[in-house]
Amino acid sequence: MSDPTTEVCWSRYLQEAYLSLMRKQSAIMQQYHLENHERFSLDPESDSLVFLNNDRPAVIARIQIVGSVSTRSDTWLWSWANSKILSNSKNQMHRVRIYGETHHFAALTTEQWFADEIDGWEMTSVSARILKARGAYRITSDNGFTYLLITDLKWAN
């Protein structure tokens, strides 16, 4: 992004996307209390994230995996570039890459680059805006973070 106009547009887009996601996060946290459930279970085969209490589903979310930040290599890796992720849990992420190509936003089209957890939230925010997601969720592991979009959310019956 050496073009100053593109850099300004990217910066503005990033800020707007982040603020939009924060509003959405506030709404889903208030309604579904995601932080209060005992645990969660990610099932990439059914592209779902289930929040559980007493081993019973409480909230069911449909997800798209955005990407991950490795704290070992200090890099971001897009899900669309990660062959280890099942295609149905990333099948909408190509739209983010295409948006990046169309608007010359290199961060959206480069498979892997040096990054930290803030970059992960920024890419998740942008992805949420492009895909009109309801919110996001981050999973922590020993070697970093995986960022998810919540595309749909409901109370379990």
C-alpha positions in Angstrom: 0.0 0.0 0.0 2.5 2.6 -1.1 -0.2 4.8 -2.6 -1.1 7.5 0.1 -4.7 7.6 -1.0 -5.0 3.8 -0.5 -3.3 4.1 2.9 -5.8 6.8 4.0 -8.8 4.7 2.7 -7.4 1.6 4.5 -6.9 3.4 7.7 -10.5 4.9 7.6 -12.0 1.5 6.7 -10.1 -0.2 9.5 -11.3 2.3 12.1 -14.9 2.1 10.9 -14.9 -1.7 10.8 -13.4 -1.9 14.3 -16.0 0.5 15.8 -18.8 -1.4 14.0 -17.6 -4.7 15.5 -17.3 -3.3 19.0 -21.0 -2.2 18.8 -22.0 -5.7 17.5 -19.9 -7.4 20.2 -21.5 -5.3 22.9 -25.0 -6.3 21.6 -24.3 -10.1 21.5 -22.5 -10.1 24.8 -25.5 -8.4 26.4 -28.0 -10.7 24.8 -26.1 -14.1 24.9 -23.6 -13.5 27.8 -20.9 -15.4 25.9 -18.3 -14.7 28.6 -20.4 -16.3 31.3 -20.8 -19.8 29.9 -18.7 -22.6 31.4 -17.0 -23.7 28.2 -17.3 -23.8 24.5 -16.9 -26.5 21.8 -15.7 -25.7 18.3 -16.9 -28.0 15.5 -15.3 -27.0 12.2 -17.1 -29.7 10.3 -20.5 -28.2 11.1 -19.0 -24.6 11.2 -20.4 -24.1 14.7 -19.3 -22.9 18.1 -21.4 -24.1 20.9 -21.4 -22.5 24.4 -22.1 -25.0 27.1 -23.2 -25.1 30.8 -23.3 -28.4 32.7 -22.3 -30.0 29.4 -25.5 -28.9 27.8 -25.7 -26.5 24.9 -26.8 -23.0 25.8 -25.9 -20.9 22.8 -25.1 -22.1 19.2 -23.2 -19.9 16.8 -22.5 -20.4 13.1 -18.9 -19.4 12.4 -16.4 -18.6 9.8 -12.7 -18.9 10.7 -11.0 -15.7 9.8 -7.4 -16.6 10.6 -4.8 -16.9 13.3 -1.9 -15.2 15.0 1.0 -17.3 16.0 2.9 -16.0 19.1 5.8 -18.2 18.1 6.4 -16.7 14.7 4.6 -13.4 15.3 2.6 -13.8 12.1 -1.0 -13.6 10.9 -2.3 -16.4 8.6 -5.6 -16.0 6.7 -7.9 -19.0 6.9 -8.3 -19.0 3.1 -4.5 -19.7 2.9 -4.5 -22.4 5.6 -5.0 -25.9 4.1 -5.5 -27.4 7.6 -8.9 -25.6 8.0 -11.9 -27.3 6.6 -13.4 -25.5 3.6 -17.0 -25.1 5.0 -15.7 -23.2 8.1 -13.9 -20.7 5.8 -16.1 -20.8 2.6 -17.0 -17.1 2.8 -13.5 -15.8 3.5 -12.7 -15.6 -0.3 -15.0 -12.5 -0.3 -12.6 -10.7 2.0 -9.6 -11.5 -0.2 -11.6 -10.3 -3.3 -12.5 -7.1 -1.5 -8.8 -6.6 -0.7 -7.9 -7.1 -4.4 -10.6 -4.7 -5.6 -9.5 -2.0 -3.2 -5.8 -2.7 -3.2 -5.7 -3.5 0.6 -2.6 -5.7 0.8 -3.3 -6.9 4.3 -6.4 -8.7 3.0 -4.6 -10.4 0.1 -1.3 -11.4 1.6 -1.5 -14.9 2.9 0.8 -14.5 5.9 2.6 -11.5 7.4 4.2 -10.3 10.6 1.4 -9.5 13.1 0.2 -9.5 16.7 -3.1 -10.0 18.4 -4.3 -6.5 17.6 -3.7 -7.2 13.9 -5.8 -10.3 14.4 -8.7 -8.2 15.8 -8.3 -5.7 13.0 -8.5 -8.4 10.3 -11.5 -9.9 12.1 -13.2 -6.4 12.2 -12.7 -5.9 8.5 -13.9 -9.4 7.8 -17.0 -8.9 9.9 -17.8 -5.7 8.1 -17.4 -7.3 4.6 -19.3 -10.4 5.5 -21.9 -8.6 7.7 -21.2 -10.9 10.6 -23.1 -10.6 13.9 -19.9 -10.6 16.0 -16.6 -12.4 16.6 -14.9 -14.7 19.0 -11.2 -15.4 19.8 -9.9 -18.8 20.9 -6.6 -18.9 22.7 -4.1 -21.7 22.4 -0.5 -22.4 23.5 0.9 -20.9 20.4 -1.5 -18.0 19.7 -5.0 -17.0 18.8 -7.7 -18.1 16.3 -10.2 -15.5 15.3 -13.8 -16.4 14.3 -16.7 -14.6 12.9 -20.1 -15.3 14.3 -22.5 -15.3 11.3 -25.5 -16.4 13.2 -26.3 -16.9 16.9 -29.2 -18.5 18.8 -30.2 -19.9 22.1 -30.2 -23.7 22.2 -33.6 -25.3 22.7 
